[in-house]
Amino acid sequence: MRSLILAVSLGAIAVPAAAQTLQRGNADLQTYCAGDAITFCAGIDPNSPQMDACFKKNMSQMSPNCRRAIDAYKSGGGK
C-alpha cells in the first residue's frame, strides 16, 4: 500500500512537471529536493508560491542535501 501511495504521489508531481516548463528553481533543486517535495508537499504545483511556503514550513525536516541546494540557490540570486 505504501508503495502505491508513493507511486501515485510521484506520478502526480511528475506529470504536471512534464506538462509544463519549470519556471522556478534549478536542476540541483529538482535533483536533491524531489523526495522532500513528495514527502512534505505532495500535490502542490512546484512553480507556485505555495511550494515555497511548504518548503519554508518544513525546512527543519528537509534532507541535508535539499537544504544545501536551497542555500546555494538563494546565495546565487534565487529567491
N, CA, C and O atoms as CSV, one atom per row, in Angstrom:
chain,resi,resn,atom,element,x,y,z
A,1,MET,N,N,0.821,-1.193,0.000
A,1,MET,CA,C,0.000,0.000,0.000
A,1,MET,C,C,0.864,1.255,0.000
A,1,MET,O,O,0.575,2.209,-0.722
A,2,ARG,N,N,1.928,1.259,0.812
A,2,ARG,CA,C,2.808,2.422,0.889
A,2,ARG,C,C,3.472,2.676,-0.460
A,2,ARG,O,O,3.629,3.826,-0.870
A,3,SER,N,N,3.863,1.606,-1.149
A,3,SER,CA,C,4.472,1.753,-2.470
A,3,SER,C,C,3.488,2.375,-3.457
A,3,SER,O,O,3.876,3.186,-4.299
A,4,LEU,N,N,2.235,2.002,-3.356
A,4,LEU,CA,C,1.217,2.561,-4.239
A,4,LEU,C,C,1.045,4.054,-3.983
A,4,LEU,O,O,0.942,4.840,-4.925
A,5,ILE,N,N,1.015,4.438,-2.727
A,5,ILE,CA,C,0.869,5.855,-2.391
A,5,ILE,C,C,2.059,6.639,-2.921
A,5,ILE,O,O,1.886,7.719,-3.484
A,6,LEU,N,N,3.266,6.110,-2.748
A,6,LEU,CA,C,4.464,6.779,-3.246
A,6,LEU,C,C,4.423,6.894,-4.764
A,6,LEU,O,O,4.766,7.943,-5.311
A,7,ALA,N,N,4.009,5.834,-5.451
A,7,ALA,CA,C,3.944,5.854,-6.910
A,7,ALA,C,C,2.924,6.877,-7.396
A,7,ALA,O,O,3.183,7.600,-8.358
A,8,VAL,N,N,1.780,6.944,-6.745
A,8,VAL,CA,C,0.749,7.909,-7.132
A,8,VAL,C,C,1.237,9.325,-6.867
A,8,VAL,O,O,1.023,10.213,-7.693
A,9,SER,N,N,1.886,9.551,-5.735
A,9,SER,CA,C,2.414,10.877,-5.414
A,9,SER,C,C,3.464,11.295,-6.420
A,9,SER,O,O,3.462,12.435,-6.885
A,10,LEU,N,N,4.359,10.388,-6.759
A,10,LEU,CA,C,5.402,10.685,-7.730
A,10,LEU,C,C,4.779,10.995,-9.082
A,10,LEU,O,O,5.204,11.929,-9.763
A,11,GLY,N,N,3.785,10.228,-9.471
A,11,GLY,CA,C,3.088,10.471,-10.732
A,11,GLY,C,C,2.393,11.812,-10.739
A,11,GLY,O,O,2.385,12.509,-11.754
A,12,ALA,N,N,1.810,12.174,-9.617
A,12,ALA,CA,C,1.100,13.448,-9.525
A,12,ALA,C,C,2.054,14.622,-9.675
A,12,ALA,O,O,1.676,15.669,-10.200
A,13,ILE,N,N,3.276,14.452,-9.221
A,13,ILE,CA,C,4.263,15.524,-9.357
A,13,ILE,C,C,4.922,15.468,-10.727
A,13,ILE,O,O,5.148,16.508,-11.344
A,14,ALA,N,N,5.232,14.278,-11.208
A,14,ALA,CA,C,5.950,14.136,-12.470
A,14,ALA,C,C,5.114,14.570,-13.666
A,14,ALA,O,O,5.640,15.202,-14.582
A,15,VAL,N,N,3.844,14.250,-13.679
A,15,VAL,CA,C,3.004,14.585,-14.827
A,15,VAL,C,C,2.882,16.095,-15.002
A,15,VAL,O,O,3.126,16.589,-16.103
A,16,PRO,N,N,2.514,16.849,-13.967
A,16,PRO,CA,C,2.451,18.300,-14.162
A,16,PRO,C,C,3.810,18.894,-14.505
A,16,PRO,O,O,3.894,19.828,-15.303
A,17,ALA,N,N,4.867,18.367,-13.915
A,17,ALA,CA,C,6.202,18.890,-14.200
A,17,ALA,C,C,6.572,18.639,-15.651
A,17,ALA,O,O,7.204,19.488,-16.280
A,18,ALA,N,N,6.193,17.501,-16.189
A,18,ALA,CA,C,6.498,17.199,-17.580
A,18,ALA,C,C,5.624,18.018,-18.520
A,18,ALA,O,O,6.044,18.356,-19.626
A,19,ALA,N,N,4.427,18.331,-18.091
A,19,ALA,CA,C,3.484,19.050,-18.938
A,19,ALA,C,C,3.773,20.545,-19.005
A,19,ALA,O,O,3.312,21.224,-19.922
A,20,GLN,N,N,4.520,21.053,-18.056
A,20,GLN,CA,C,4.806,22.473,-18.050
A,20,GLN,C,C,6.302,22.701,-17.883
A,20,GLN,O,O,7.005,21.873,-17.304
A,21,THR,N,N,6.772,23.806,-18.382
A,21,THR,CA,C,8.171,24.153,-18.251
A,21,THR,C,C,8.422,24.636,-16.832
A,21,THR,O,O,7.649,25.422,-16.283
A,22,LEU,N,N,9.507,24.158,-16.247
A,22,LEU,CA,C,9.855,24.615,-14.911
A,22,LEU,C,C,10.176,26.097,-14.973
A,22,LEU,O,O,11.051,26.520,-15.729
A,23,GLN,N,N,9.480,26.869,-14.193
A,23,GLN,CA,C,9.649,28.311,-14.212
A,23,GLN,C,C,10.514,28.791,-13.053
A,23,GLN,O,O,11.007,29.919,-13.065
A,24,ARG,N,N,10.694,27.949,-12.070
A,24,ARG,CA,C,11.419,28.355,-10.871
A,24,ARG,C,C,12.406,27.269,-10.490
A,24,ARG,O,O,12.260,26.114,-10.889
A,25,GLY,N,N,13.396,27.643,-9.727
A,25,GLY,CA,C,14.352,26.663,-9.250
A,25,GLY,C,C,15.415,26.350,-10.285
A,25,GLY,O,O,15.575,27.065,-11.274
A,26,ASN,N,N,16.140,25.264,-10.037
A,26,ASN,CA,C,17.182,24.825,-10.948
A,26,ASN,C,C,17.317,23.304,-10.866
A,26,ASN,O,O,16.587,22.647,-10.124
A,27,ALA,N,N,18.247,22.762,-11.625
A,27,ALA,CA,C,18.415,21.304,-11.690
A,27,ALA,C,C,18.800,20.716,-10.334
A,27,ALA,O,O,18.333,19.632,-9.984
A,28,ASP,N,N,19.642,21.409,-9.565
A,28,ASP,CA,C,20.031,20.896,-8.245
A,28,ASP,C,C,18.830,20.798,-7.311
A,28,ASP,O,O,18.702,19.824,-6.569
A,29,LEU,N,N,17.963,21.782,-7.340
A,29,LEU,CA,C,16.761,21.724,-6.508
A,29,LEU,C,C,15.887,20.551,-6.925
A,29,LEU,O,O,15.347,19.843,-6.074
A,30,GLN,N,N,15.746,20.341,-8.228
A,30,GLN,CA,C,14.955,19.212,-8.698
A,30,GLN,C,C,15.581,17.893,-8.253
A,30,GLN,O,O,14.880,16.989,-7.799
A,31,THR,N,N,16.890,17.786,-8.385
A,31,THR,CA,C,17.578,16.544,-8.042
A,31,THR,C,C,17.521,16.251,-6.552
A,31,THR,O,O,17.148,15.150,-6.146
A,32,TYR,N,N,17.885,17.222,-5.746
A,32,TYR,CA,C,18.058,16.981,-4.316
A,32,TYR,C,C,16.800,17.190,-3.482
A,32,TYR,O,O,16.753,16.768,-2.326
A,33,CYS,N,N,15.787,17.830,-4.044
A,33,CYS,CA,C,14.591,18.131,-3.253
A,33,CYS,C,C,13.343,17.390,-3.725
A,33,CYS,O,O,12.278,17.560,-3.133
A,34,ALA,N,N,13.443,16.582,-4.764
A,34,ALA,CA,C,12.265,15.883,-5.281
A,34,ALA,C,C,11.630,14.991,-4.219
A,34,ALA,O,O,10.410,14.993,-4.056
A,35,GLY,N,N,12.442,14.237,-3.503
A,35,GLY,CA,C,11.912,13.355,-2.463
A,35,GLY,C,C,11.250,14.128,-1.338
A,35,GLY,O,O,10.206,13.726,-0.824
A,36,ASP,N,N,11.866,15.247,-0.957
A,36,ASP,CA,C,11.281,16.088,0.085
A,36,ASP,C,C,9.966,16.703,-0.389
A,36,ASP,O,O,9.022,16.832,0.390
A,37,ALA,N,N,9.905,17.081,-1.662
A,37,ALA,CA,C,8.670,17.647,-2.202
A,37,ALA,C,C,7.543,16.624,-2.139
A,37,ALA,O,O,6.405,16.963,-1.814
A,38,ILE,N,N,7.862,15.373,-2.450
A,38,ILE,CA,C,6.854,14.320,-2.381
A,38,ILE,C,C,6.427,14.072,-0.934
A,38,ILE,O,O,5.239,13.932,-0.641
A,39,THR,N,N,7.402,14.022,-0.047
A,39,THR,CA,C,7.125,13.725,1.357
A,39,THR,C,C,6.323,14.825,2.042
A,39,THR,O,O,5.353,14.544,2.746
A,40,PHE,N,N,6.722,16.061,1.837
A,40,PHE,CA,C,6.136,17.161,2.609
A,40,PHE,C,C,5.132,18.019,1.837
A,40,PHE,O,O,4.293,18.687,2.441
A,41,CYS,N,N,5.215,18.002,0.505
A,41,CYS,CA,C,4.434,18.965,-0.269
A,41,CYS,C,C,3.712,18.331,-1.462
A,41,CYS,O,O,3.478,19.003,-2.467
A,42,ALA,N,N,3.363,17.068,-1.363
A,42,ALA,CA,C,2.706,16.370,-2.471
A,42,ALA,C,C,1.434,17.099,-2.890
A,42,ALA,O,O,0.661,17.565,-2.053
A,43,GLY,N,N,1.236,17.186,-4.196
A,43,GLY,CA,C,0.030,17.794,-4.724
A,43,GLY,C,C,0.102,19.291,-4.920
A,43,GLY,O,O,-0.862,19.900,-5.384
A,44,ILE,N,N,1.224,19.894,-4.576
A,44,ILE,CA,C,1.377,21.340,-4.739
A,44,ILE,C,C,2.152,21.608,-6.025
A,44,ILE,O,O,3.155,20.946,-6.294
A,45,ASP,N,N,1.700,22.563,-6.812
A,45,ASP,CA,C,2.373,22.951,-8.050
A,45,ASP,C,C,3.789,23.422,-7.715
A,45,ASP,O,O,3.954,24.349,-6.922
A,46,PRO,N,N,4.824,22.793,-8.313
A,46,PRO,CA,C,6.200,23.163,-7.989
A,46,PRO,C,C,6.557,24.589,-8.379
A,46,PRO,O,O,7.551,25.122,-7.887
A,47,ASN,N,N,5.784,25.217,-9.239
A,47,ASN,CA,C,6.061,26.587,-9.658
A,47,ASN,C,C,5.264,27.622,-8.866
A,47,ASN,O,O,5.260,28.803,-9.212
A,48,SER,N,N,4.597,27.183,-7.819
A,48,SER,CA,C,3.711,28.088,-7.088
A,48,SER,C,C,4.347,28.628,-5.812
A,48,SER,O,O,5.273,28.028,-5.266
A,49,PRO,N,N,3.848,29.749,-5.351
A,49,PRO,CA,C,4.275,30.275,-4.057
A,49,PRO,C,C,3.928,29.316,-2.910
A,49,PRO,O,O,4.581,29.334,-1.866
A,50,GLN,N,N,2.906,28.486,-3.104
A,50,GLN,CA,C,2.529,27.516,-2.071
A,50,GLN,C,C,3.653,26.496,-1.848
A,50,GLN,O,O,3.849,26.028,-0.726
A,51,MET,N,N,4.395,26.149,-2.918
A,51,MET,CA,C,5.524,25.232,-2.759
A,51,MET,C,C,6.606,25.889,-1.914
A,51,MET,O,O,7.184,25.239,-1.043
A,52,ASP,N,N,6.889,27.160,-2.154
A,52,ASP,CA,C,7.869,27.880,-1.338
A,52,ASP,C,C,7.440,27.878,0.127
A,52,ASP,O,O,8.251,27.634,1.020
A,53,ALA,N,N,6.163,28.153,0.361
A,53,ALA,CA,C,5.646,28.184,1.731
A,53,ALA,C,C,5.753,26.810,2.387
A,53,ALA,O,O,6.093,26.709,3.566
A,54,CYS,N,N,5.466,25.764,1.635
A,54,CYS,CA,C,5.550,24.407,2.170
A,54,CYS,C,C,6.996,24.070,2.542
A,54,CYS,O,O,7.256,23.516,3.610
A,55,PHE,N,N,7.933,24.409,1.651
A,55,PHE,CA,C,9.341,24.137,1.944
A,55,PHE,C,C,9.803,24.943,3.156
A,55,PHE,O,O,10.520,24.423,4.011
A,56,LYS,N,N,9.402,26.196,3.232
A,56,LYS,CA,C,9.795,27.038,4.367
A,56,LYS,C,C,9.248,26.456,5.674
A,56,LYS,O,O,9.955,26.403,6.681
A,57,LYS,N,N,8.006,26.028,5.649
A,57,LYS,CA,C,7.369,25.451,6.836
A,57,LYS,C,C,8.077,24.175,7.294
A,57,LYS,O,O,8.190,23.916,8.493
A,58,ASN,N,N,8.551,23.384,6.335
A,58,ASN,CA,C,9.146,22.079,6.650
A,58,ASN,C,C,10.666,22.061,6.564
A,58,ASN,O,O,11.268,20.988,6.593
A,59,MET,N,N,11.293,23.219,6.458
A,59,MET,CA,C,12.742,23.294,6.242
A,59,MET,C,C,13.539,22.474,7.253
A,59,MET,O,O,14.510,21.818,6.875
A,60,SER,N,N,13.162,22.496,8.498
A,60,SER,CA,C,13.931,21.772,9.523
A,60,SER,C,C,13.878,20.264,9.335
A,60,SER,O,O,14.715,19.539,9.872
A,61,GLN,N,N,12.894,19.788,8.572
A,61,GLN,CA,C,12.752,18.355,8.335
A,61,GLN,C,C,13.300,17.920,6.973
A,61,GLN,O,O,13.386,16.725,6.694
A,62,MET,N,N,13.667,18.877,6.134
A,62,MET,CA,C,14.174,18.556,4.802
A,62,MET,C,C,15.513,17.835,4.905
A,62,MET,O,O,16.232,17.967,5.896
A,63,SER,N,N,15.831,17.077,3.874
A,63,SER,CA,C,17.106,16.356,3.852
A,63,SER,C,C,18.260,17.358,3.784
A,63,SER,O,O,18.102,18.459,3.257
A,64,PRO,N,N,19.410,16.972,4.316
A,64,PRO,CA,C,20.565,17.874,4.266
A,64,PRO,C,C,20.929,18.295,2.840
A,64,PRO,O,O,21.272,19.455,2.612
A,65,ASN,N,N,20.861,17.372,1.881
A,65,ASN,CA,C,21.195,17.729,0.502
A,65,ASN,C,C,20.217,18.748,-0.066
A,65,ASN,O,O,20.622,19.651,-0.797
A,66,CYS,N,N,18.957,18.616,0.255
A,66,CYS,CA,C,17.964,19.577,-0.205
A,66,CYS,C,C,18.214,20.946,0.428
A,66,CYS,O,O,18.155,21.966,-0.259
A,67,ARG,N,N,18.489,20.974,1.716
A,67,ARG,CA,C,18.772,22.257,2.387
A,67,ARG,C,C,19.994,22.930,1.772
A,67,ARG,O,O,20.002,24.146,1.584
A,68,ARG,N,N,21.030,22.144,1.456
A,68,ARG,CA,C,22.221,22.717,0.819
A,68,ARG,C,C,21.882,23.273,-0.565
A,68,ARG,O,O,22.361,24.345,-0.935
A,69,ALA,N,N,21.063,22.554,-1.328
A,69,ALA,CA,C,20.674,23.024,-2.658
A,69,ALA,C,C,19.873,24.322,-2.558
A,69,ALA,O,O,20.052,25.228,-3.372
A,70,ILE,N,N,19.003,24.412,-1.575
A,70,ILE,CA,C,18.221,25.633,-1.369
A,70,ILE,C,C,19.142,26.790,-0.992
A,70,ILE,O,O,19.019,27.887,-1.536
A,71,ASP,N,N,20.063,26.546,-0.065
A,71,ASP,CA,C,21.004,27.597,0.338
A,71,ASP,C,C,21.836,28.073,-0.840
A,71,ASP,O,O,22.042,29.277,-0.999
A,72,ALA,N,N,22.326,27.145,-1.680
A,72,ALA,CA,C,23.132,27.501,-2.842
A,72,ALA,C,C,22.308,28.304,-3.843
A,72,ALA,O,O,22.797,29.268,-4.432
A,73,TYR,N,N,21.060,27.900,-4.028
A,73,TYR,CA,C,20.172,28.610,-4.940
A,73,TYR,C,C,19.935,30.038,-4.454
A,73,TYR,O,O,20.000,30.983,-5.240
A,74,LYS,N,N,19.665,30.189,-3.177
A,74,LYS,CA,C,19.435,31.523,-2.617
A,74,LYS,C,C,20.689,32.380,-2.708
A,74,LYS,O,O,20.601,33.557,-3.056
A,75,SER,N,N,21.846,31.819,-2.405
A,75,SER,CA,C,23.079,32.608,-2.434
A,75,SER,C,C,23.482,32.973,-3.869
A,75,SER,O,O,24.254,33.908,-4.079
A,76,GLY,N,N,22.963,32.241,-4.843
A,76,GLY,CA,C,23.235,32.538,-6.240
A,76,GLY,C,C,22.238,33.516,-6.840
A,76,GLY,O,O,22.264,33.750,-8.049
A,77,GLY,N,N,21.381,34.080,-6.045
A,77,GLY,CA,C,20.440,35.080,-6.536
A,77,GLY,C,C,19.009,34.588,-6.664
A,77,GLY,O,O,18.108,35.374,-6.955
A,78,GLY,N,N,18.784,33.271,-6.446
A,78,GLY,CA,C,17.417,32.741,-6.477
A,78,GLY,C,C,16.661,33.203,-5.257
A,78,GLY,O,O,17.252,33.682,-4.290
A,79,LYS,N,N,15.372,33.060,-5.304
A,79,LYS,CA,C,14.571,33.501,-4.166
A,79,LYS,C,C,14.094,32.335,-3.406
A,79,LYS,O,O,13.398,32.495,-2.404
